[in-house]
C-alpha cells in the first residue's frame, strides 16, 4: 500500500518518471528473482546447520 501511495505522489510530481517506473518494475523484479531464491536457499542452509548443532542440547533439555 505504501509503495502505491509513493507511486501516486511520483505521478503527481513527475508523471514521465512514474510511467517509466511502472514499465520497468516487472523487469527489475525478474532480474532480482534469482537473488531472492539464493537468499532463501542460504537462509535454509544456515537454519539447517544451526538445528544440527543445537540438536544435542534440545534432546538433553527435553529429558528432564
C-alpha positions in Angstrom: 0.0 0.0 0.0 2.8 2.4 0.9 4.5 1.8 -2.5 1.3 2.6 -4.3 1.0 5.9 -2.4 4.6 6.8 -3.2 3.9 6.0 -6.8 0.8 8.3 -6.8 2.9 11.1 -5.4 5.5 10.5 -8.0 2.7 10.5 -10.7 1.6 14.0 -9.5 5.2 15.3 -9.3 6.7 13.8 -12.4 4.4 11.6 -14.5 7.1 10.5 -17.1 9.2 9.1 -14.3 6.2 7.4 -12.8 5.3 5.8 -16.1 8.9 4.6 -16.6 8.9 3.1 -13.1 5.7 1.2 -13.7 7.1 -0.1 -17.1 10.4 -1.1 -15.6 9.1 -2.7 -12.4 8.4 -6.2 -13.9 11.9 -6.3 -15.4 13.6 -5.3 -12.2 11.5 -7.9 -10.4 12.6 -10.6 -12.8 16.3 -9.6 -12.5 16.1 -9.7 -8.7 14.3 -13.0 -8.5 17.4 -15.3 -8.6 18.9 -13.3 -5.8 15.8 -13.8 -3.7 15.9 -17.5 -4.4 19.6 -17.6 -3.5 18.9 -15.8 -0.2 16.1 -18.2 0.6 18.5 -21.2 0.0 21.3 -19.7 2.1 18.8 -19.0 4.9 17.6 -22.5 4.8 21.2 -23.9 4.8 22.1 -21.8 7.9 19.0 -22.8 9.6 19.7 -26.5 9.0 23.3 -26.2 10.3 22.1 -24.3 13.4 19.5 -27.0 14.1 22.1 -29.7 13.6 24.4 -28.0 16.1 21.6 -27.4 18.6 20.1 -30.9 18.4 22.1 -32.4 21.3 21.1 -29.5 23.6 17.5 -29.9 22.5 17.5 -33.6 23.3 19.1 -33.1 26.7 16.6 -30.3 27.5 13.6 -32.5 26.8 14.8 -35.3 29.0 14.2 -33.5 32.3 
